[in-house]
């Protein structure tokens, strides 16, 4: 296997897919595909399995512009996996995570076709 420095994998602390820096290997034959990785977002170190996490991290955005999309508004509530259309950016995306911010407001992370991963406010009036 090629030597990796950074990969995208699921971080159980952030509860999202984020970039991780490979920081070491585990010993033993049963741990051949497991590595120590440090999340660049929350700085937590964890063991990841390259067979499970590597390659399965990107959200499929093909053809979502032809499906039923909800037009984004900060006052609406969204579900994981829901497809949305952002009018200002003229871009289609899919909701990949939901979070509660420190001020109590809700946010969603959306993987857009053109703009990439963006964090947006949801349920603003609630």
HUBELGI-V480824 format. One line per field, one symbol per residue. ss: DSSP state (H for helix, E for strand, - for the rest). phi: phi as a letter, one per 20 degrees, with the letter a starting at -180 (. if undefined). psi: psi as a letter, one per 40 degrees, with the letter a starting at -180 (. if undefined). A space follows every 50 residues. Layout:
# HUBELGI-V480824
ss=???
phi=???
psi=???
This chain:
# HUBELGI-V480824
ss=-----EEEEEE----EEEEEEEEEE---HHH--EEEEEE-----EEEEEH HHH----------HHH---EE-----------EEEE----EEEEEEEEEE -----EEEEEEE---EEEEEEE----
phi=.ffddcbdbfefffmbebfcefdrdeeoffdgddcecdffedmedbecdf feefndeeefdfmffeefdeffbfeedcdgnfecddffelbdbcfdbccd ffenfeccdceefeenecdcfclfee
psi=iihidiihihheddfihihihheiiiiidefdeiihihhedeeihihihd dddhdfehhhehedeeihihhhheeiiiiheihihhddefiiihhdihih ideeiiiihhhiddeahihiiifde.
